[in-house]
Amino acid sequence: MQNLQALIDYLNLDYQLYYYRTLSGNEVDFILYGKKGIKAFEVKSKREITPLDLKGLKSFLADYPEAKGYLIYGGKTKRYFEKIEVWPAEEALKSLKKIL
């Protein structure tokens, strides 16, 4: 989280960094809130994702429908699930300035 905050500061992005967790246990790793909107990020190291991996993002997007959701994972294929963009980690890192 400290590295992400340093990157936000370095790129002069006006975001506040948050964490999201509901009483029922749904969570999202990083929430960025600022002038460019709300962006929610879930990070998974595994190569394949399941519907369970999207649970926290879906919960967050239900509460904040104006937000954009991203799942970064260890796989190779970029995909879309409803309002969630699924990015391979390598591609996401190369495109981070654009995503943010």
Stockholm file with secondary structure:
# STOCKHOLM 1.0

chainA/1-100         MQNLQALIDYLNLDYQLYYYRTLSGNEVDFILYGKKGIKAFEVKSKREITPLDLKGLKSFLADYPEAKGYLIYGGKTKRYFEKIEVWPAEEALKSLKKIL
#=GR chainA/1-100 SS CHHHHHHHHHTTCCEEEEEEECTTSCEEEEEEEETTEEEEEEECCSSSCCGGGGHHHHHHHHHCTTSEEEEEESSSCCEEETTEEEEEHHHHHHTHHHHC
#=GC SS_cons         CHHHHHHHHHTTCCEEEEEEECTTSCEEEEEEEETTEEEEEEECCSSSCCGGGGHHHHHHHHHCTTSEEEEEESSSCCEEETTEEEEEHHHHHHTHHHHC
//
